[in-house]
Amino acid sequence: MPVKKLEVHNGKVTVEQLKQLSCEFDLESVHSIDLSRKELNDLSGLEFCTGLQRLNLSNNKLCRLQWIQDLTLLVHLDLSINDLSNLEPLRNLECLKFLNVSGNAISTFDAILSLKHLSDLSQLYFKEGIELSNPLCQKSGYPDYVLEILPQLHFLDGEKVRGEGAKFFYMVNNLLKEDLLHTSERSKPSRIEVPLIGQGSNGSQLTNHLGDITARTEADDAVEEALVKFSRLVEQCNELCESAHDKVEWATTKIKSN
């Protein structure tokens, strides 16, 4: 079992610490590793983990990625909540299927071009919920330009954009967004009047009014949270379907070979 805690100094993890965390003497044998929330800004040593398939580097202080550019077996990569503005080192990760770069500093569409030839990339996050995003997501043409450059995507920011069920997902998602909009409109007071002291006002009136506004805001947040959870649920269902499909294909091939 990997150790629960790993003490990192000067923003760098050592080769010995990687062996300790993975419980592997040979780093080439490590298939999955979690280095999230370590305040890392230097990944030197990670390049020896050439067998890695899953890597979590979320919640760090990374602004460069050259240490992982040769980890070509990576399938699942989480880089969310860092200081990244360039995705060029990911260009050679041809096995990559899942990539999360939400909560970074990616500001140009040019950054997407580095992912163009990753033909297996089916799930990509530039933003997640209402808090984690990139400056890129505020630009005109997002997300259409992303989908044009990366036609291999099935999910973008948790929303199903291609493949079976995409139209259904799009329809339900729009309904939820419309409901969120209507809820928000209903909760907006046409005018907020704060009684002035000396004009028949009292503290309880003001407190009640502010309490109503707070309750409406919390309702809006609850609807948005439900929308994010629904997106993730559909994504998980899609992964299960793809996994089942792969197993059926494998079994069919096995039967035919016998």
C-alpha positions as CSV (number, residue, x, y, z in Angstrom):
1,M,0.0,0.0,0.0
2,P,1.3,3.5,-0.8
3,V,2.1,5.7,2.1
4,K,-0.5,8.2,3.1
5,K,1.8,11.2,3.5
6,L,4.8,12.4,1.5
7,E,6.9,15.3,2.8
8,V,8.0,17.4,-0.2
9,H,10.7,20.1,0.2
10,N,11.4,23.0,-2.2
11,G,8.6,22.0,-4.4
12,K,10.4,18.9,-5.7
13,V,9.8,15.2,-5.3
14,T,12.9,12.9,-5.3
15,V,13.3,9.5,-7.0
16,E,13.5,7.9,-3.6
17,Q,10.2,9.5,-2.6
18,L,8.6,8.2,-5.7
19,K,9.7,4.7,-4.9
20,Q,8.4,5.1,-1.4
21,L,5.1,6.4,-2.5
22,S,4.6,3.8,-5.2
23,C,6.1,0.9,-3.1
24,E,8.1,0.0,-6.2
25,F,11.9,-0.3,-6.4
26,D,11.8,-0.1,-10.2
27,L,10.0,3.1,-11.2
28,E,9.4,1.6,-14.7
29,S,6.9,-0.8,-13.0
30,V,4.8,2.0,-11.6
31,H,1.4,2.3,-13.4
32,S,-0.5,4.8,-11.2
33,I,0.6,7.6,-8.8
34,D,-1.1,10.4,-7.0
35,L,1.0,13.5,-6.4
36,S,-1.8,16.0,-5.8
37,R,-1.7,18.7,-3.2
38,K,2.1,18.6,-2.8
39,E,2.9,22.2,-3.8
40,L,5.2,20.8,-6.6
41,N,6.9,23.0,-9.1
42,D,9.5,20.5,-10.2
43,L,8.8,17.0,-11.5
44,S,12.4,15.9,-12.3
45,G,12.6,12.2,-11.5
46,L,9.1,11.5,-12.7
47,E,10.5,10.9,-16.2
48,F,11.8,7.5,-15.0
49,C,8.2,6.3,-14.4
50,T,7.9,5.3,-18.1
51,G,5.2,2.7,-17.4
52,L,2.8,5.2,-15.9
53,Q,-0.8,5.0,-17.1
54,R,-2.6,7.2,-14.5
55,L,-1.1,10.4,-13.0
56,N,-2.7,12.9,-10.7
57,L,-0.8,16.2,-10.4
58,S,-3.8,18.4,-9.4
59,N,-3.5,21.2,-6.9
60,N,0.2,22.0,-7.3
61,K,2.2,24.9,-8.5
62,L,3.3,23.6,-11.9
63,C,4.0,26.0,-14.8
64,R,6.1,23.6,-16.9
65,L,5.6,20.0,-18.0
66,Q,8.7,18.9,-19.8
67,W,9.2,16.1,-17.3
68,I,6.2,14.1,-18.5
69,Q,6.6,14.5,-22.2
70,D,8.1,11.0,-22.6
71,L,5.5,9.2,-20.5
72,T,3.8,8.0,-23.6
73,L,1.7,5.2,-21.9
74,L,-0.3,7.8,-19.9
75,V,-4.1,7.2,-20.4
76,H,-5.4,9.4,-17.5
77,L,-3.8,12.7,-16.6
78,D,-5.1,15.3,-14.1
79,L,-3.3,18.7,-14.2
80,S,-6.1,20.8,-12.7
81,I,-5.5,23.7,-10.5
82,N,-1.9,24.6,-11.4
83,D,-0.2,27.5,-13.2
84,L,0.0,26.1,-16.7
85,S,-0.3,28.2,-19.9
86,N,1.3,25.8,-22.4
87,L,0.4,22.2,-23.3
88,E,3.1,21.6,-25.8
89,P,4.8,18.8,-23.8
90,L,1.7,16.7,-24.0
91,R,2.0,16.4,-27.8
92,N,3.5,12.9,-27.7
93,L,1.1,11.3,-25.2
94,E,-0.6,9.3,-27.9
95,C,-2.4,6.9,-25.5
96,L,-4.0,9.7,-23.5
97,K,-7.8,9.4,-23.2
98,F,-8.6,11.7,-20.3
99,L,-7.1,15.1,-19.6
100,N,-8.1,17.7,-17.0
101,V,-6.5,21.1,-17.2
102,S,-9.2,23.1,-15.5
103,G,-8.1,25.8,-13.1
104,N,-5.0,26.9,-15.0
105,A,-3.8,29.9,-17.0
106,I,-4.4,28.7,-20.6
107,S,-5.5,31.8,-22.5
108,T,-5.1,31.0,-26.3
109,F,-6.6,28.6,-28.7
110,D,-3.1,27.8,-30.0
111,A,-2.6,25.7,-26.8
112,I,-5.2,23.3,-28.2
113,L,-3.1,22.5,-31.3
114,S,-0.7,20.5,-29.1
115,L,-3.6,18.0,-28.5
116,K,-4.7,17.8,-32.1
117,H,-2.9,14.5,-32.9
118,L,-3.9,12.7,-29.7
119,S,-6.4,10.5,-31.5
120,D,-7.5,8.6,-28.4
121,L,-8.3,11.7,-26.4
122,S,-12.0,11.5,-25.7
123,Q,-12.5,13.5,-22.4
124,L,-11.1,17.0,-21.9
125,Y,-11.7,19.5,-19.2
126,F,-10.8,23.2,-19.6
127,K,-13.4,24.1,-17.0
128,E,-15.2,22.2,-14.3
129,G,-18.2,23.6,-12.6
130,I,-18.4,27.4,-12.0
131,E,-15.1,27.8,-10.1
132,L,-12.4,26.0,-12.1
133,S,-11.8,27.5,-15.5
134,N,-9.2,29.0,-17.9
135,P,-9.1,32.4,-19.5
136,L,-9.5,30.6,-22.8
137,C,-13.1,29.6,-21.8
138,Q,-14.1,33.3,-21.8
139,K,-13.1,33.9,-25.4
140,S,-15.6,34.1,-28.3
141,G,-15.8,30.9,-30.2
142,Y,-15.4,28.6,-27.2
143,P,-16.3,25.7,-27.2
144,D,-17.0,25.4,-30.9
145,Y,-13.4,26.1,-31.9
146,V,-12.1,23.4,-29.5
147,L,-14.5,20.8,-31.0
148,E,-13.4,21.8,-34.5
149,I,-9.7,21.3,-33.7
150,L,-10.3,18.2,-31.7
151,P,-13.0,16.1,-33.5
152,Q,-12.0,13.0,-31.5
153,L,-13.5,14.4,-28.3
154,H,-16.7,12.8,-26.9
155,F,-16.8,14.9,-23.7
156,L,-15.8,18.5,-23.2
157,D,-16.0,20.0,-19.7
158,G,-18.2,17.1,-18.6
159,E,-20.7,17.6,-21.4
160,K,-21.2,14.8,-24.0
161,V,-20.6,16.4,-27.4
162,R,-20.2,13.4,-29.7
163,G,-21.1,9.7,-29.9
164,E,-24.2,7.8,-28.7
165,G,-26.4,9.8,-26.4
166,A,-24.9,13.1,-27.3
167,K,-28.2,14.6,-28.5
168,F,-30.0,13.3,-25.4
169,F,-27.3,14.7,-23.1
170,Y,-27.5,18.1,-25.0
171,M,-31.3,18.2,-24.7
172,V,-31.3,17.4,-21.0
173,N,-28.4,19.7,-20.3
174,N,-30.2,22.6,-22.0
175,L,-33.3,21.9,-20.0
176,L,-31.4,22.0,-16.8
177,K,-29.7,25.3,-17.9
178,E,-33.1,26.8,-18.8
179,D,-34.4,25.8,-15.4
180,L,-31.4,27.4,-13.8
181,L,-31.9,30.6,-15.7
182,H,-35.6,30.7,-14.9
183,T,-34.9,30.0,-11.2
184,S,-32.3,32.8,-11.2
185,E,-34.8,35.2,-12.9
186,R,-37.5,34.4,-10.4
187,S,-35.1,34.9,-7.5
188,K,-34.0,38.3,-8.7
189,P,-35.9,41.1,-6.8
190,S,-37.1,43.8,-9.1
191,R,-35.9,46.3,-6.6
192,I,-34.1,46.0,-3.3
193,E,-35.4,48.5,-0.8
194,V,-33.6,49.0,2.4
195,P,-35.7,50.9,4.9
196,L,-34.0,54.0,6.3
197,I,-33.8,54.4,10.0
198,G,-36.3,56.9,11.2
199,Q,-38.9,56.0,8.5
200,G,-40.8,53.3,10.4
201,S,-38.2,50.6,9.8
202,N,-36.9,48.1,12.2
203,G,-34.0,45.6,12.4
204,S,-36.2,42.5,11.9
205,Q,-37.6,43.7,8.6
206,L,-34.1,44.2,7.2
207,T,-32.9,40.9,8.6
208,N,-35.8,39.0,7.0
209,H,-35.3,40.7,3.6
210,L,-31.6,39.8,3.5
211,G,-32.4,36.3,4.6
212,D,-34.8,35.9,1.6
213,I,-32.0,37.0,-0.8
214,T,-29.6,34.6,0.8
215,A,-32.0,31.7,0.5
216,R,-32.6,32.4,-3.2
217,T,-28.9,32.6,-3.9
218,E,-28.4,29.2,-2.2
219,A,-31.2,27.7,-4.4
220,D,-29.4,28.9,-7.5
221,D,-26.1,27.3,-6.3
222,A,-28.0,24.1,-5.6
223,V,-29.3,23.9,-9.2
224,E,-25.9,24.6,-10.6
225,E,-24.3,21.9,-8.4
226,A,-27.0,19.4,-9.5
227,L,-26.1,20.2,-13.2
228,V,-22.4,19.5,-12.6
229,K,-23.3,16.2,-10.8
230,F,-25.5,15.2,-13.6
231,S,-22.7,15.8,-16.1
232,R,-20.4,13.6,-14.1
233,L,-23.0,10.9,-13.8
234,V,-23.5,10.7,-17.6
235,E,-19.7,10.7,-18.1
236,Q,-19.4,7.7,-15.7
237,C,-22.2,5.9,-17.4
238,N,-20.5,6.4,-20.8
239,E,-17.2,5.0,-19.4
240,L,-19.0,1.9,-18.1
241,C,-20.6,1.4,-21.5
242,E,-17.3,1.7,-23.3
243,S,-15.7,-0.7,-20.8
244,A,-18.5,-3.2,-21.3
245,H,-18.2,-2.9,-25.1
246,D,-14.4,-3.5,-24.9
247,K,-15.0,-6.6,-22.8
248,V,-17.6,-8.0,-25.3
249,E,-15.2,-7.4,-28.2
250,W,-12.4,-9.2,-26.3
251,A,-14.6,-12.1,-25.5
252,T,-15.8,-12.4,-29.0
253,T,-12.2,-12.4,-30.3
254,K,-11.3,-15.0,-27.8
255,I,-14.2,-17.3,-28.8
256,K,-13.4,-16.9,-32.5
257,S,-9.7,-17.8,-31.9
258,N,-10.7,-21.0,-30.2
